[in-house]
Amino acid sequence: MNSGPVKTIDENNASGIIAELESEFVELYKILKFEGLTDSGGMAKQVIADGQVSVNGEVETKKRKKIAAGDKIEFSGQSIKVVNKTNRSGN
C-alpha cells in the first residue's frame, strides 16, 4: 500500500491494479509515481511525454492530465482502473 493522492486497493486484481482516488482528480504522473510504476515523478513525466502511457485507450502526452474515477491507465504492460473513494465501481 502507498500514501498520497491515490491508494492501491487491489493490486492482484485479474484486470490489473485498482487505484482509489483520495480527491476528485489527480494528475496522471502522480498515479504512475505513487503506484510504483516509475521510480520518481520526473521519470513518470518523461514516459508520459514519450507517449508510453495511454488513458482510456488513447496515447496521452500531457503530464498533468487530470485523471478521475472511471479512467483506465495503461503503461508498460500494467493496467490501472481508477475509482473514487466512495464508489469503487469507478463511476
GIRAMO-V216895 format. One record per residue. N is the residue number from 1. SS is DSSP state (helix for helix, strand for strand, loop for the rest). PHI is phi in whole degrees, 0 to 359 (none if undefined). Layout:
n/ss/phi
N/SS/PHI
N/SS/PHI
This chain:
n/ss/phi
1/loop/none
2/loop/228
3/loop/235
4/loop/142
5/loop/286
6/strand/228
7/strand/226
8/strand/288
9/strand/251
10/strand/199
11/loop/270
12/loop/255
13/loop/297
14/loop/301
15/loop/269
16/loop/122
17/strand/280
18/strand/250
19/strand/247
20/strand/260
21/strand/285
22/loop/269
23/loop/218
24/loop/298
25/strand/209
26/strand/214
27/strand/288
28/helix/308
29/helix/299
30/helix/292
31/helix/296
32/helix/300
33/helix/293
34/helix/288
35/loop/276
36/loop/77
37/loop/278
38/loop/228
39/loop/283
40/loop/204
41/helix/295
42/helix/297
43/helix/293
44/helix/299
45/helix/299
46/helix/292
47/helix/293
48/helix/293
49/helix/300
50/loop/282
51/loop/79
52/loop/269
53/strand/241
54/strand/238
55/strand/235
56/loop/54
57/loop/84
58/strand/244
59/strand/300
60/loop/241
61/loop/245
62/loop/273
63/loop/297
64/loop/259
65/loop/306
66/strand/281
67/strand/257
68/strand/234
69/loop/305
70/loop/101
71/loop/283
72/strand/235
73/strand/248
74/strand/232
75/strand/202
76/loop/51
77/loop/79
78/strand/254
79/strand/240
80/strand/237
81/strand/263
82/strand/258
83/strand/235
84/strand/267
85/loop/297
86/loop/265
87/loop/223
88/loop/285
89/loop/282
90/loop/90
91/loop/246
